[in-house]
Amino acid sequence: MSAPPPSAQRAPIVPERVRRIDGQSFAFLPHRFLRQGFFASLDADELSLYVMLLLAADRFGVSFYHYDSICSITRLTLDRYLQARNSLIEKDLIAFDGSRFQVLSLPASPRLPNPRALQTDDDFEAEDPATARQLIQRSLASRRSSR
């Protein structure tokens, strides 16, 4: 069985429902957002906020939504919104001047957060798999010996 011609593979499934801008607001995601790892670099809250800001933006990427409206639309708590907003700023995907957002052109590559150094016993217990494994093994061993 041979593959269909390339034009058949790209034909819309529902031709009468092909998307158009038609004078409405302007929003798009460049394909490299997916292809070059930007999508994968965002957690669910960051992605929700980013897409909402894309949809709200004008042709320059600027929008004026207030945090209470954003939280209502995205269903994020204020703390989760602040964390997502600050992370998108750190990842160089948006700018914020206190009243306006701008969705920026994509940087050359996704910026992943630098993992913070583990320093305290609590840090190692919470974040280091080897330490967690050791604690579990000790706990199981102490249970066995107390039987």
C-alpha positions in Angstrom: 0.0 0.0 0.0 1.5 3.3 -1.0 1.3 6.6 1.0 -1.2 9.2 -0.1 0.2 12.2 -2.1 1.5 15.0 0.2 -1.4 17.3 -0.8 -3.9 14.7 0.5 -2.0 14.5 3.8 -2.3 18.2 4.4 -5.9 18.6 3.2 -8.2 19.8 6.1 -10.4 17.2 7.6 -13.4 19.6 7.8 -12.7 22.2 5.0 -15.7 24.4 6.0 -14.2 24.9 9.4 -10.7 26.1 8.5 -9.6 28.8 11.0 -9.3 32.5 9.8 -8.4 35.7 11.5 -11.1 37.7 9.7 -10.4 41.0 11.5 -10.5 39.5 14.9 -7.8 39.6 17.5 -4.4 38.4 16.6 -2.9 35.3 18.3 -0.4 32.7 17.2 2.2 30.2 18.4 5.2 29.7 16.2 5.7 26.0 15.3 9.2 26.1 16.9 7.4 26.6 20.3 6.6 22.9 20.1 9.5 21.7 17.9 12.3 23.4 19.9 11.2 22.5 23.4 9.5 25.6 24.7 6.2 23.8 25.2 7.9 21.0 27.2 9.8 23.6 29.3 6.6 25.0 30.8 4.5 23.5 33.6 0.7 23.5 33.4 0.3 26.9 35.2 2.9 28.6 33.0 1.4 27.2 29.9 -2.1 28.3 30.9 -1.0 31.8 31.6 1.2 32.0 28.5 -1.7 30.9 26.2 -4.1 33.2 27.9 -1.7 36.1 27.4 -1.2 35.1 23.7 -5.0 35.1 23.2 -5.4 38.5 24.9 -2.5 40.2 23.1 -2.7 42.7 20.3 -0.4 42.4 17.2 2.6 43.6 19.3 2.0 41.0 22.0 0.7 43.6 24.5 -2.3 43.1 26.8 -3.7 44.9 29.8 -5.4 42.2 31.8 -5.4 42.7 35.6 -4.3 39.8 37.8 -7.8 39.2 39.2 -9.2 38.8 35.7 -6.3 36.5 34.7 -6.8 34.4 37.8 -10.5 34.1 37.1 -10.0 33.1 33.5 -7.1 30.7 34.1 -8.5 29.4 37.4 -5.1 30.1 39.1 -4.8 31.2 42.7 -2.9 34.4 43.2 0.1 32.5 44.4 0.2 30.2 41.4 -0.4 33.1 39.1 2.6 35.0 40.6 4.8 32.0 40.4 3.8 31.3 36.7 4.2 35.0 35.8 7.6 35.3 37.4 8.8 32.0 35.8 7.6 33.2 32.3 9.6 36.4 32.9 12.7 34.5 34.0 12.3 32.2 30.9 12.3 35.4 28.7 8.9 34.6 27.2 7.0 37.6 28.6 7.7 41.1 29.9 5.6 42.9 32.6 5.8 46.6 33.6 3.3 46.5 36.4 0.2 47.1 34.3 1.0 45.7 30.8 2.1 42.4 29.6 4.0 41.7 26.4 4.4 38.3 24.9 8.0 38.4 23.5 9.4 36.8 20.4 10.9 33.4 21.4 14.5 33.4 22.6 17.1 31.3 20.7 16.3 28.3 23.0 14.2 27.5 26.0 15.5 28.7 29.3 15.3 26.0 32.0 15.5 27.1 35.6 18.8 26.5 37.3 18.3 23.9 40.0 19.1 25.3 43.3 21.9 23.7 45.3 20.9 21.2 48.0 22.4 22.4 51.2 20.4 21.3 54.3 19.3 17.9 55.5 15.7 18.9 54.7 16.8 19.8 51.1 18.4 16.4 50.6 15.4 14.5 52.1 13.0 16.4 49.9 14.9 16.6 46.6 17.7 14.0 46.4 16.4 10.6 45.2 19.4 8.8 46.7 18.8 10.3 50.2 15.1 9.5 50.0 15.9 5.9 49.0 18.3 5.6 51.9 15.7 6.9 54.4 13.1 4.5 53.1 15.5 1.6 53.3 16.4 2.6 56.9 12.7 2.9 57.8 11.9 -0.5 56.4 14.9 -2.1 58.1 13.9 -0.7 61.4 10.4 -2.0 61.0 11.7 -5.5 60.2 14.0 -5.5 63.2 11.2 -4.4 65.6 9.0 -7.3 64.6 
